[in-house]
Amino acid sequence: MTPLKRARITRKWTLADVSARLAQFGDAVDSGNLSRVERGVQRASVPLAESLSKVFDGEITEIHILYPERFPDSGEEAA
């Protein structure tokens, strides 16, 4: 599980919740794109990573979002 997904699940937010919060920062990102970023299929842009860090109040940094492979899963992913 990537740090971004872990942070979202911890807060019990849906991808739509994150998308709505990003919109408050002026970033229009649909839940499909967020899902691809969260799964590591698509890389976030630097501005998106900065906005996501703000959405999560600094719980995760831009580095967590841009380079999720540097933060290996602790094996807690359920599926």
N, CA, C and O atoms as CSV, one atom per row, in Angstrom:
chain,resi,resn,atom,element,x,y,z
A,1,MET,N,N,0.850,-1.178,0.000
A,1,MET,CA,C,0.000,0.000,0.000
A,1,MET,C,C,0.897,1.243,0.000
A,1,MET,O,O,1.851,1.339,0.773
A,2,THR,N,N,0.575,2.170,-0.868
A,2,THR,CA,C,1.382,3.387,-0.948
A,2,THR,C,C,1.072,4.306,0.243
A,2,THR,O,O,0.018,4.184,0.867
A,3,PRO,N,N,1.987,5.215,0.550
A,3,PRO,CA,C,1.720,6.165,1.645
A,3,PRO,C,C,0.453,6.989,1.413
A,3,PRO,O,O,-0.264,7.314,2.359
A,4,LEU,N,N,0.183,7.321,0.152
A,4,LEU,CA,C,-1.011,8.104,-0.159
A,4,LEU,C,C,-2.275,7.309,0.172
A,4,LEU,O,O,-3.188,7.837,0.806
A,5,LYS,N,N,-2.333,6.070,-0.244
A,5,LYS,CA,C,-3.510,5.242,0.042
A,5,LYS,C,C,-3.629,5.005,1.546
A,5,LYS,O,O,-4.730,5.061,2.096
A,6,ARG,N,N,-2.527,4.746,2.202
A,6,ARG,CA,C,-2.548,4.515,3.648
A,6,ARG,C,C,-3.121,5.734,4.375
A,6,ARG,O,O,-3.937,5.594,5.287
A,7,ALA,N,N,-2.686,6.930,3.964
A,7,ALA,CA,C,-3.181,8.162,4.600
A,7,ALA,C,C,-4.677,8.339,4.347
A,7,ALA,O,O,-5.416,8.755,5.239
A,8,ARG,N,N,-5.120,8.022,3.132
A,8,ARG,CA,C,-6.534,8.165,2.800
A,8,ARG,C,C,-7.387,7.167,3.585
A,8,ARG,O,O,-8.425,7.533,4.135
A,9,ILE,N,N,-6.954,5.929,3.634
A,9,ILE,CA,C,-7.697,4.892,4.347
A,9,ILE,C,C,-7.747,5.192,5.846
A,9,ILE,O,O,-8.778,4.995,6.490
A,10,THR,N,N,-6.634,5.667,6.393
A,10,THR,CA,C,-6.581,6.011,7.816
A,10,THR,C,C,-7.644,7.050,8.170
A,10,THR,O,O,-8.257,6.993,9.236
A,11,ARG,N,N,-7.847,7.992,7.264
A,11,ARG,CA,C,-8.847,9.038,7.503
A,11,ARG,C,C,-10.255,8.621,7.097
A,11,ARG,O,O,-11.211,9.375,7.284
A,12,LYS,N,N,-10.380,7.423,6.544
A,12,LYS,CA,C,-11.673,6.903,6.083
A,12,LYS,C,C,-12.289,7.785,5.003
A,12,LYS,O,O,-13.504,7.980,4.964
A,13,TRP,N,N,-11.434,8.316,4.126
A,13,TRP,CA,C,-11.878,9.122,3.008
A,13,TRP,C,C,-11.975,8.252,1.765
A,13,TRP,O,O,-11.224,7.290,1.606
A,14,THR,N,N,-12.901,8.598,0.889
A,14,THR,CA,C,-12.970,7.970,-0.417
A,14,THR,C,C,-12.106,8.776,-1.383
A,14,THR,O,O,-11.655,9.874,-1.059
A,15,LEU,N,N,-11.885,8.223,-2.561
A,15,LEU,CA,C,-11.163,8.982,-3.583
A,15,LEU,C,C,-11.945,10.242,-3.954
A,15,LEU,O,O,-11.350,11.281,-4.242
A,16,ALA,N,N,-13.271,10.152,-3.947
A,16,ALA,CA,C,-14.098,11.329,-4.227
A,16,ALA,C,C,-13.911,12.409,-3.152
A,16,ALA,O,O,-13.921,13.601,-3.459
A,17,ASP,N,N,-13.742,11.992,-1.903
A,17,ASP,CA,C,-13.482,12.954,-0.823
A,17,ASP,C,C,-12.182,13.709,-1.079
A,17,ASP,O,O,-12.122,14.930,-0.932
A,18,VAL,N,N,-11.143,12.970,-1.464
A,18,VAL,CA,C,-9.844,13.598,-1.730
A,18,VAL,C,C,-9.972,14.536,-2.915
A,18,VAL,O,O,-9.441,15.646,-2.884
A,19,SER,N,N,-10.668,14.108,-3.960
A,19,SER,CA,C,-10.876,14.938,-5.143
A,19,SER,C,C,-11.579,16.244,-4.778
A,19,SER,O,O,-11.199,17.312,-5.257
A,20,ALA,N,N,-12.600,16.156,-3.932
A,20,ALA,CA,C,-13.333,17.351,-3.497
A,20,ALA,C,C,-12.433,18.284,-2.692
A,20,ALA,O,O,-12.513,19.504,-2.836
A,21,ARG,N,N,-11.586,17.719,-1.856
A,21,ARG,CA,C,-10.669,18.543,-1.062
A,21,ARG,C,C,-9.615,19.199,-1.957
A,21,ARG,O,O,-9.223,20.343,-1.724
A,22,LEU,N,N,-9.165,18.481,-2.970
A,22,LEU,CA,C,-8.214,19.067,-3.919
A,22,LEU,C,C,-8.847,20.249,-4.649
A,22,LEU,O,O,-8.179,21.246,-4.926
A,23,ALA,N,N,-10.130,20.132,-4.956
A,23,ALA,CA,C,-10.835,21.213,-5.655
A,23,ALA,C,C,-10.810,22.500,-4.835
A,23,ALA,O,O,-10.796,23.596,-5.394
A,24,GLN,N,N,-10.806,22.366,-3.518
A,24,GLN,CA,C,-10.729,23.546,-2.652
A,24,GLN,C,C,-9.396,24.266,-2.805
A,24,GLN,O,O,-9.300,25.460,-2.520
A,25,PHE,N,N,-8.358,23.545,-3.257
A,25,PHE,CA,C,-7.051,24.153,-3.510
A,25,PHE,C,C,-6.902,24.561,-4.976
A,25,PHE,O,O,-5.834,25.004,-5.400
A,26,GLY,N,N,-7.983,24.407,-5.744
A,26,GLY,CA,C,-7.957,24.804,-7.141
A,26,GLY,C,C,-7.446,23.726,-8.082
A,26,GLY,O,O,-7.151,24.016,-9.241
A,27,ASP,N,N,-7.336,22.488,-7.611
A,27,ASP,CA,C,-6.875,21.384,-8.445
A,27,ASP,C,C,-8.056,20.497,-8.821
A,27,ASP,O,O,-8.695,19.898,-7.956
A,28,ALA,N,N,-8.337,20.421,-10.114
A,28,ALA,CA,C,-9.416,19.560,-10.590
A,28,ALA,C,C,-8.815,18.223,-11.005
A,28,ALA,O,O,-8.261,18.093,-12.097
A,29,VAL,N,N,-8.929,17.236,-10.129
A,29,VAL,CA,C,-8.395,15.901,-10.397
A,29,VAL,C,C,-9.504,14.906,-10.104
A,29,VAL,O,O,-10.044,14.866,-8.999
A,30,ASP,N,N,-9.838,14.097,-11.116
A,30,ASP,CA,C,-10.917,13.137,-10.892
A,30,ASP,C,C,-10.418,11.928,-10.112
A,30,ASP,O,O,-9.216,11.691,-10.000
A,31,SER,N,N,-11.364,11.176,-9.581
A,31,SER,CA,C,-11.017,10.045,-8.722
A,31,SER,C,C,-10.280,8.949,-9.482
A,31,SER,O,O,-9.499,8.208,-8.886
A,32,GLY,N,N,-10.515,8.834,-10.786
A,32,GLY,CA,C,-9.783,7.848,-11.590
A,32,GLY,C,C,-8.299,8.145,-11.642
A,32,GLY,O,O,-7.475,7.242,-11.494
A,33,ASN,N,N,-7.954,9.408,-11.850
A,33,ASN,CA,C,-6.537,9.792,-11.850
A,33,ASN,C,C,-5.931,9.605,-10.474
A,33,ASN,O,O,-4.799,9.137,-10.349
A,34,LEU,N,N,-6.676,9.970,-9.440
A,34,LEU,CA,C,-6.171,9.784,-8.074
A,34,LEU,C,C,-5.918,8.309,-7.791
A,34,LEU,O,O,-4.928,7.957,-7.151
A,35,SER,N,N,-6.801,7.455,-8.263
A,35,SER,CA,C,-6.634,6.021,-8.063
A,35,SER,C,C,-5.341,5.532,-8.719
A,35,SER,O,O,-4.604,4.741,-8.131
A,36,ARG,N,N,-5.068,6.005,-9.940
A,36,ARG,CA,C,-3.843,5.596,-10.636
A,36,ARG,C,C,-2.595,6.107,-9.918
A,36,ARG,O,O,-1.589,5.401,-9.840
A,37,VAL,N,N,-2.659,7.317,-9.400
A,37,VAL,CA,C,-1.532,7.860,-8.631
A,37,VAL,C,C,-1.350,7.044,-7.358
A,37,VAL,O,O,-0.233,6.677,-6.995
A,38,GLU,N,N,-2.451,6.770,-6.695
A,38,GLU,CA,C,-2.423,6.026,-5.431
A,38,GLU,C,C,-1.842,4.625,-5.608
A,38,GLU,O,O,-1.139,4.129,-4.728
A,39,ARG,N,N,-2.133,3.989,-6.737
A,39,ARG,CA,C,-1.644,2.633,-6.996
A,39,ARG,C,C,-0.249,2.611,-7.603
A,39,ARG,O,O,0.337,1.542,-7.774
A,40,GLY,N,N,0.291,3.790,-7.932
A,40,GLY,CA,C,1.624,3.852,-8.513
A,40,GLY,C,C,1.654,3.582,-10.003
A,40,GLY,O,O,2.726,3.382,-10.576
A,41,VAL,N,N,0.494,3.573,-10.638
A,41,VAL,CA,C,0.404,3.351,-12.078
A,41,VAL,C,C,0.744,4.637,-12.827
A,41,VAL,O,O,1.259,4.598,-13.944
A,42,GLN,N,N,0.453,5.764,-12.206
A,42,GLN,CA,C,0.678,7.084,-12.795
A,42,GLN,C,C,1.412,7.939,-11.774
A,42,GLN,O,O,1.102,7.892,-10.583
A,43,ARG,N,N,2.380,8.717,-12.234
A,43,ARG,CA,C,3.101,9.631,-11.346
A,43,ARG,C,C,2.337,10.938,-11.216
A,43,ARG,O,O,1.819,11.467,-12.200
A,44,ALA,N,N,2.273,11.447,-10.017
A,44,ALA,CA,C,1.669,12.760,-9.786
A,44,ALA,C,C,2.631,13.840,-10.273
A,44,ALA,O,O,3.848,13.659,-10.250
A,45,SER,N,N,2.079,14.941,-10.706
A,45,SER,CA,C,2.913,16.098,-11.019
A,45,SER,C,C,3.376,16.708,-9.694
A,45,SER,O,O,2.796,16.435,-8.644
A,46,VAL,N,N,4.399,17.517,-9.749
A,46,VAL,CA,C,4.877,18.164,-8.525
A,46,VAL,C,C,3.791,19.055,-7.913
A,46,VAL,O,O,3.587,19.008,-6.700
A,47,PRO,N,N,3.088,19.867,-8.718
A,47,PRO,CA,C,2.015,20.673,-8.104
A,47,PRO,C,C,0.913,19.823,-7.457
A,47,PRO,O,O,0.392,20.188,-6.403
A,48,LEU,N,N,0.558,18.698,-8.078
A,48,LEU,CA,C,-0.452,17.824,-7.483
A,48,LEU,C,C,0.066,17.223,-6.181
A,48,LEU,O,O,-0.668,17.148,-5.196
A,49,ALA,N,N,1.308,16.800,-6.173
A,49,ALA,CA,C,1.895,16.242,-4.944
A,49,ALA,C,C,1.885,17.273,-3.822
A,49,ALA,O,O,1.617,16.934,-2.669
A,50,GLU,N,N,2.172,18.518,-4.149
A,50,GLU,CA,C,2.149,19.588,-3.142
A,50,GLU,C,C,0.734,19.777,-2.597
A,50,GLU,O,O,0.534,19.921,-1.390
A,51,SER,N,N,-0.242,19.773,-3.503
A,51,SER,CA,C,-1.631,19.949,-3.065
A,51,SER,C,C,-2.097,18.767,-2.223
A,51,SER,O,O,-2.785,18.956,-1.220
A,52,LEU,N,N,-1.731,17.557,-2.616
A,52,LEU,CA,C,-2.108,16.382,-1.825
A,52,LEU,C,C,-1.505,16.438,-0.431
A,52,LEU,O,O,-2.150,16.052,0.544
A,53,SER,N,N,-0.278,16.915,-0.332
A,53,SER,CA,C,0.349,17.056,0.973
A,53,SER,C,C,-0.453,18.031,1.841
A,53,SER,O,O,-0.626,17.808,3.039
A,54,LYS,N,N,-0.937,19.110,1.226
A,54,LYS,CA,C,-1.764,20.077,1.960
A,54,LYS,C,C,-3.093,19.456,2.380
A,54,LYS,O,O,-3.551,19.667,3.503
A,55,VAL,N,N,-3.710,18.694,1.481
A,55,VAL,CA,C,-4.981,18.043,1.784
A,55,VAL,C,C,-4.846,17.151,3.016
A,55,VAL,O,O,-5.753,17.066,3.844
A,56,PHE,N,N,-3.687,16.484,3.119
A,56,PHE,CA,C,-3.457,15.583,4.254
A,56,PHE,C,C,-2.699,16.277,5.391
A,56,PHE,O,O,-2.097,15.613,6.235
A,57,ASP,N,N,-2.731,17.591,5.409
A,57,ASP,CA,C,-2.147,18.399,6.485
A,57,ASP,C,C,-0.704,18.026,6.793
A,57,ASP,O,O,-0.292,18.042,7.953
A,58,GLY,N,N,0.068,17.688,5.758
A,58,GLY,CA,C,1.478,17.377,5.950
A,58,GLY,C,C,1.750,15.994,6.515
A,58,GLY,O,O,2.903,15.654,6.781
A,59,GLU,N,N,0.703,15.186,6.703
A,59,GLU,CA,C,0.889,13.812,7.195
A,59,GLU,C,C,1.780,13.022,6.232
A,59,GLU,O,O,2.582,12.186,6.650
A,60,ILE,N,N,1.622,13.304,4.945
A,60,ILE,CA,C,2.513,12.749,3.926
A,60,ILE,C,C,3.122,13.914,3.171
A,60,ILE,O,O,2.499,14.965,3.020
A,61,THR,N,N,4.332,13.722,2.704
A,61,THR,CA,C,5.026,14.796,1.989
A,61,THR,C,C,4.970,14.553,0.491
A,61,THR,O,O,4.518,13.504,0.030
A,62,GLU,N,N,5.435,15.536,-0.254
A,62,GLU,CA,C,5.509,15.391,-1.704
A,62,GLU,C,C,6.371,14.188,-2.077
A,62,GLU,O,O,6.076,13.495,-3.051
A,63,ILE,N,N,7.414,13.939,-1.327
A,63,ILE,CA,C,8.306,12.812,-1.601
A,63,ILE,C,C,7.562,11.493,-1.462
A,63,ILE,O,O,7.769,10.587,-2.270
A,64,HIS,N,N,6.702,11.361,-0.459
A,64,HIS,CA,C,5.890,10.156,-0.295
A,64,HIS,C,C,5.020,9.908,-1.533
A,64,HIS,O,O,4.820,8.765,-1.945
A,65,ILE,N,N,4.511,10.990,-2.117
A,65,ILE,CA,C,3.600,10.883,-3.252
A,65,ILE,C,C,4.357,10.664,-4.562
A,65,ILE,O,O,3.947,9.856,-5.394
A,66,LEU,N,N,5.458,11.384,-4.737
A,66,LEU,CA,C,6.220,11.282,-5.984
A,66,LEU,C,C,7.032,9.993,-6.076
A,66,LEU,O,O,7.226,9.459,-7.168
A,67,TYR,N,N,7.500,9.497,-4.948
A,67,TYR,CA,C,8.360,8.303,-4.936
A,67,TYR,C,C,7.858,7.282,-3.914
A,67,TYR,O,O,8.553,6.990,-2.941
A,68,PRO,N,N,6.662,6.739,-4.124
A,68,PRO,CA,C,6.099,5.804,-3.131
A,68,PRO,C,C,6.942,4.543,-2.964
A,68,PRO,O,O,6.890,3.896,-1.919
A,69,GLU,N,N,7.717,4.192,-3.986
A,69,GLU,CA,C,8.549,2.987,-3.894
A,69,GLU,C,C,9.646,3.113,-2.838
A,69,GLU,O,O,10.218,2.106,-2.421
A,70,ARG,N,N,9.941,4.314,-2.411
A,70,ARG,CA,C,10.947,4.520,-1.363
A,70,ARG,C,C,10.400,4.215,0.030
A,70,ARG,O,O,11.149,4.181,1.007
A,71,PHE,N,N,9.099,3.995,0.109
A,71,PHE,CA,C,8.450,3.742,1.390
A,71,PHE,C,C,7.726,2.409,1.306
A,71,PHE,O,O,6.508,2.363,1.137
A,72,PRO,N,N,8.480,1.328,1.424
A,72,PRO,CA,C,7.892,-0.006,1.240
A,72,PRO,C,C,6.748,-0.280,2.209
A,72,PRO,O,O,6.722,0.192,3.346
A,73,ASP,N,N,5.823,-1.053,1.711
A,73,ASP,CA,C,4.663,-1.452,2.507
A,73,ASP,C,C,5.121,-2.290,3.695
A,73,ASP,O,O,6.053,-3.087,3.592
A,74,SER,N,N,4.462,-2.097,4.794
A,74,SER,CA,C,4.809,-2.870,5.986
A,74,SER,C,C,4.119,-4.226,6.000
A,74,SER,O,O,4.191,-4.950,6.993
A,75,GLY,N,N,3.440,-4.580,4.889
A,75,GLY,CA,C,2.784,-5.875,4.806
A,75,GLY,C,C,1.403,-5.902,5.391
A,75,GLY,O,O,0.844,-6.980,5.596
A,76,GLU,N,N,0.819,-4.726,5.672
A,76,GLU,CA,C,-0.481,-4.666,6.313
A,76,GLU,C,C,-1.627,-4.575,5.324
A,76,GLU,O,O,-2.785,-4.561,5.740
A,77,GLU,N,N,-1.345,-4.512,4.017
A,77,GLU,CA,C,-2.412,-4.388,3.043
A,77,GLU,C,C,-3.276,-5.641,3.036
A,77,GLU,O,O,-2.762,-6.759,2.991
A,78,ALA,N,N,-4.551,-5.455,3.078
A,78,ALA,CA,C,-5.477,-6.578,3.202
A,78,ALA,C,C,-5.857,-7.204,1.863
A,78,ALA,O,O,-6.284,-8.357,1.821
A,79,ALA,N,N,-5.705,-6.453,0.766
A,79,ALA,CA,C,-6.117,-7.047,-0.493
A,79,ALA,C,C,-5.463,-6.365,-1.653
A,79,ALA,O,O,-5.699,-6.739,-2.802
